[in-house]
Amino acid sequence: MKRLNGRPLAALLAVMLMLTAFLPACSTQEAGSAGAGDGQEAAPAGTKKLLLLKKKEGSGDPVLISHLEKLGYLVMDMSENEFTAQAAKDYAVIYVSDSVNAARVDSGLKDVAAGIIYAKPQLAEAAGLTEPLSYGHLTGEKSVRLVQPKHPLAAGLSGDPAVYAASGRMGYAAPGKEAAVIAAAPGDEKKALVFAYEKGAKGAGGQTLPGRRVFFYMPTGEEENQSEDGWKLLDAAIVWAAQNPKP
């Protein structure tokens, strides 16, 4: 039998066969590790994209952005000067911050098919969600009254939960007949603090709404004042709006 460097050729062939079997396994493990690293940078499969429409500079929107990102949303913030209705087509849900200048927002926002949460009372009126000049802000408030505790937007809460850690400002409005009023001011249920319209419902002005619409009470500057129950209500509003039923 021939020898190579004093070792049997058969033994060398056996070693080569073992290496051939071992190397693909190593390559697979390395590829898997690289994939995991890439996954940390990219958005996970199924992540919903949220567009935050806000003022160009200032406000408490960074607190809101941080909260939404912790929930797993891919948040893109855009100023009222940059926003166009066309830019909204790729998002599952839009949150309109109270910080925006209502006069600068593209009027086509109301016609967007994505679900929209309005924290700006003036824009909720412009979108036909409220009766004319029926909105404003309450001061020195800490709690809300759950009018429909079984609705998904009530987030399992009932009674008069404290949505702020300390007394603060809350936006309110008077919605149309087809809106579901979720929360109102304690002692004055005509002042709705959270209300919603289903896709296809009629707004306060009689127009058909192209997507789910929610009004939410939180003015700019009260983000850090939100209690755990306050965040629960907001989270439920975003989830509901993002589940905009398809035609």
N, C-alpha and C positions, 0 to 999 in steps of 0.2 A: 504494500500500500504506500502511495506517495505521501510525503509529509511536507507541510509548509511551516518553516521556522520551528520545526520540531514538534508540531501539534498535528493531530490527525485532521485531514480535510473534512471528514464527516462532522467532527466537533465544531469546526469553524462554521460550516453550513448551518448547524443547529443554532448557534449563537446569532447568526444573521437572520434566521427565521424569527427568533424571539424579538429582536430589535424591530423587525418589520411590523410585528403585531403590536408592539408597545408604542411606537411613534404616533400612529393615528389617534390613539387614545389621548396622548398628551396634547395633540393639536386641537382635539375636540374640547378639552378642558380649557385651553387657552382662549379658544374662540368664545366659549361660554362666558369666561370672565370678562372679555372685552365687551360682549353684548350687555352684561350687567352694568358695566361702567357707562356705556352709551345710554342705557335706559335711565340712569340717574339724571342725565342732562336733558333728555327728550321728555315730552309729556307722556304719561302712561296711556295705554290704550283705553279709550272710552272717556278720557278727560273732557269735560265740557268747557268750552271757551266762553268767557264772560267779558263783555265790553263795559268798562266803567266810563261814563261820560261825565266829565268834571271841569272845574275851572282850571285855567292854565297853570296858575301858581297859587300856593297857599291852601288852606282848609285842612280838615281832619281826614281827608281821603286816604292818606297812607295807613291809618289805623284800619280802615275798612279793607284796603287791599291786602294787608297782612292777614287779617282774619279770613278772607276768602281764599287766599292761597293755602292756608293751613287746612282748609276744608277740601283741597284738591282741585280747585278751579284754576284754569289757566287765564289769568287776568291781563287784559290789555287796557290801559287807561288812555283816554283820548280827550283833548280839550274841546270846548265848544267851537273854537275857531277851526279846528282840523276836521271835525266830524261832518260826514255826509251820510245820507240815508243809504247810499250804495255801499258804504264801508261796513254797514251792519249786517250784510247778508250772510257772512261766514260765522256768525255768533249764535249760540243757543239762547242766550239771554242778555239783556242790556239793563244796567242799573244807572239811572239818571240821578246823579248827586244833587243835593240842594245847593251845592256851591256854584252851579253853572249860572251864567247870565242867560235868562230865558229868551231874550231878544236876539241872541246870537246863535241859537240852536237851529239847525236845518229844519224847516217846517215839515219836511218829508219824514221825520222821525215817527210821526203818528201812523204812517202807512206801512211801517216795517212789519214783516210777518213774524219776526222773533218775539218771544215773550219780553215784556218791558216792566221794570219796577220804577215807579216815579217817587222820588223823595222831594221833588220840587213842585209845590202846589200849583204855581202858575202854569207849568208845562202840562200838568194833569188836566187843567182846565182847557188849555189849548188843544189837547188831544181828545177833548170831548168826554172826559171821564167824570167831570163834575158839573154841577149847575153853575151858571155864570156868577162870578163874584161871591162864591159860597165858601171860600177857603180862607185860611189864616193860620195863626200860631197861638197855641196856649202857652202860658208861662207858669212856673212853679208847680209843674206836674211831675209825678213819679210813677203813677200806675195807669193801667188801661183796664177797661171792662170788656171781657170776652163775650161778644154777642152770640157767636156761633162756635162754641167750644168743640163741636164735633167736626168742623171743617178742617181739612188738611193744613190750612194756613194758621190754625190755632196752635199747632205744634204740641198738642196734647195738654195745653194749659186750660185753666178755667178760672172763673171768679174775677178778681181784680189784681192780677200779678203786678209786682213792681218791675217795670222794664228799665228803670234807671236806678243807679246807685244813690243818686241825690236828685233833688227836684231840678227840673230843667224845662226846655222848650220842646213842644211837639207840634208838628204840622197837622192840620185837619182839613177836611173838605166834606161837601155834601154830594154823594154820588147819585147816579141815575137809578131808576127802578130795577134794572136788571143786574145791578152789582150785588155781590154778597158782602155784607158788612161783617167783618171779622172782629174788629175791636173798635171801641168808641170811648169818648171821654166819660169817666165815671160821673153820673148825674146829668149827662146831656148826650144822649145817644144820637142826636142829630149831627153831632160833630164826630164824623168817622175818622178814625186814626189809621186803620188798616182795612182796605176793601179791595175786592177783586172782581174782574169780569172774565168770563169764559170766552174763548175764541168764538167769534160769530155772534156774540151777544150785541145788543144795541147799547150804545153809549148814552150819556145824558142828553146829547143833542139828536139822538135817533139814528146816528150812523152805525154801520156794521163794523165791528172791531176785527182787524185782520189777524190778531194773535191775542194770547192771554195778557191781561193788563192788571197791575197791582199798584195801589197807592200805599206808601209806607211813611210813617210819621217822623222819621229821624232827620232833623236839620243838621247842617254842617256845624261841627263843634261839639256835638253830643255823642260822637262815636265812643270816646273814652268813658262816657257816663253810662253806656249800655250795661245792663246787668246780664246775668246768664240767661234769664228768661227773655230779655230783650233780644239777645243774639239768636235765641231759639226761634223767635217769631220771624226775624229777618232771614234766617237760614231756610225756614219753611217756605217763605215767600219766594225765594230764589229758586228752590227746588221745584216748586209748583209752576212758576213761570217758565222755567227751562223745559218742562215736560209739555211744551206747547203741542197739542194734538195735531197730527197731520191731516190734510184734507181727505 
